Amino acid sequence: MTISKTKQSTNSPLICQKQVQQRTGLNTSEIKILMAHNLFPKSIKISKRLLWIEEEIHQWISMLTFPLVDLNFDLSSRLNLLCRQFNQASDCASLASRNLIYYGKVVKPRLRKQIEDIKDQLQPKLI
């Protein structure tokens, strides 16, 4: 792939796949799926390396509207926040098929697991 004129004019540095994975929390397969559906910034191939424009990755991360869970919250507050995030992810997934791929296969399972983990931690306290 050749670098387009718009990408050449960008002053943002390029970052490698490992850095993209660290910043987004996505694995290689998830990145490929999202790129195939135009839900993730396209990579630039230089030699055999895949690189991304750092600013595009930063913007993509900024588009994710889910706030991080503050670990200082008590478990009930964290559970409420995660449930709201889960419901928000469900709403987004139903809006468009493009969102369904990401929210349905990535966000919801992660939130569901976090909800179940907190429920498991709360169970002994409720008894």
Phi and psi in degrees as a GROMACS rama.xvg file:
@    title "Ramachandran Plot"
@    xaxis  label "Phi"
@    yaxis  label "Psi"
@TYPE xy
-91.5184  153.4  THR-2
-81.0531  127.132  ILE-3
-72.3493  164.701  SER-4
-61.2173  -35.9745  LYS-5
-67.8885  -37.8132  THR-6
-73.5353  -31.4426  LYS-7
-66.8377  -33.9491  GLN-8
-78.74  -8.99382  SER-9
-72.8215  139.031  THR-10
-92.4731  -5.29502  ASN-11
-70.1884  137.067  SER-12
-69.6126  163.093  PRO-13
-93.4786  145.164  LEU-14
-124.879  151.093  ILE-15
-84.13  171.806  CYS-16
-60.8661  -39.7702  GLN-17
-60.871  -41.2607  LYS-18
-67.0548  -39.1628  GLN-19
-61.3153  -44.5076  VAL-20
-63.6805  -41.0264  GLN-21
-64.4901  -40.6785  GLN-22
-75.3258  -34.8078  ARG-23
-95.8693  -22.2497  THR-24
78.3366  8.41518  GLY-25
-93.9748  149.86  LEU-26
-93.9865  176.563  ASN-27
-57.3922  -44.416  THR-28
-62.2504  -43.7979  SER-29
-63.4515  -41.0674  GLU-30
-62.7128  -44.7383  ILE-31
-62.3684  -42.3302  LYS-32
-63.3503  -47.0302  ILE-33
-63.9728  -40.0018  LEU-34
-65.0285  -39.4335  MET-35
-62.7265  -28.1709  ALA-36
-103.071  16.9365  HIS-37
56.0465  36.2505  ASN-38
-108.264  5.70009  LEU-39
-147.988  147.042  PHE-40
-56.3859  142.422  PRO-41
-73.3673  147.155  LYS-42
-85.3343  164.101  SER-43
-118.803  127.397  ILE-44
-95.801  119.794  LYS-45
-123.467  117.455  ILE-46
58.9353  -121.184  SER-47
-104.553  1.46135  LYS-48
-93.3021  141.919  ARG-49
-97.047  128.266  LEU-50
-128.792  155.578  LEU-51
-127.236  151.65  TRP-52
-75.6301  122.428  ILE-53
-54.5702  -42.7735  GLU-54
-62.9402  -38.1349  GLU-55
-65.1256  -38.7035  GLU-56
-67.2796  -42.3903  ILE-57
-59.5974  -44.4033  HIS-58
-64.2648  -39.9923  GLN-59
-63.0174  -44.2321  TRP-60
-62.6091  -40.1924  ILE-61
-63.3618  -28.477  SER-62
-69.494  -22.1877  MET-63
-72.8729  118.615  LEU-64
-90.6782  0.78002  THR-65
-81.8404  120.719  PHE-66
-69.0926  150.03  PRO-67
-70.6354  146.734  LEU-68
-76.8552  125.024  VAL-69
-77.5165  119.138  ASP-70
-69.355  -8.62001  LEU-71
-83.2393  -11.3932  ASN-72
-64.6093  150.673  PHE-73
-72.0884  164.488  ASP-74
-60.0897  -37.9482  LEU-75
-64.7185  -41.8023  SER-76
-65.0616  -42.079  SER-77
-62.3034  -41.4841  ARG-78
-62.1349  -44.5365  LEU-79
-61.277  -44.044  ASN-80
-62.5193  -45.5899  LEU-81
-64.5467  -37.2392  LEU-82
-64.5385  -41.7973  CYS-83
-63.1686  -42.2358  ARG-84
-63.3011  -40.5511  GLN-85
-62.6091  -44.5783  PHE-86
-64.9981  -38.635  ASN-87
-64.4179  -41.0007  GLN-88
-63.262  -38.7737  ALA-89
-63.4532  -42.78  SER-90
-62.3955  -44.6592  ASP-91
-63.1081  -39.5171  CYS-92
-63.912  -31.2704  ALA-93
-82.8768  -13.1635  SER-94
-71.1141  -38.3276  LEU-95
-155.152  150.336  ALA-96
-65.871  -28.9405  SER-97
-63.6093  -41.6415  ARG-98
-68.4269  -31.8855  ASN-99
-57.0211  -40.0551  LEU-100
-61.0767  -50.7832  ILE-101
-73.2249  -54.2469  TYR-102
-68.7946  -38.6919  TYR-103
-71.7905  -33.2449  GLY-104
-104.117  -14.8546  LYS-105
-119.027  -58.9378  VAL-106
-70.157  -52.1707  VAL-107
-58.9978  -45.7099  LYS-108
-61.6884  -37.5998  PRO-109
-65.3495  -45.1009  ARG-110
-66.1877  -40.2457  LEU-111
-59.7022  -42.9433  ARG-112
-64.5021  -42.5296  LYS-113
-63.5076  -40.3874  GLN-114
-62.032  -46.8695  ILE-115
-63.2164  -39.4875  GLU-116
-61.3917  -43.2239  ASP-117
-69.688  -39.5953  ILE-118
-58.9762  -42.4377  LYS-119
-62.3984  -36.448  ASP-120
-72.433  -32.3342  GLN-121
-78.6786  -27.5166  LEU-122
-52.1483  -49.9907  GLN-123
-62.6077  -29.8824  PRO-124
-74.5328  -24.7402  LYS-125
-83.5173  -18.0317  LEU-126
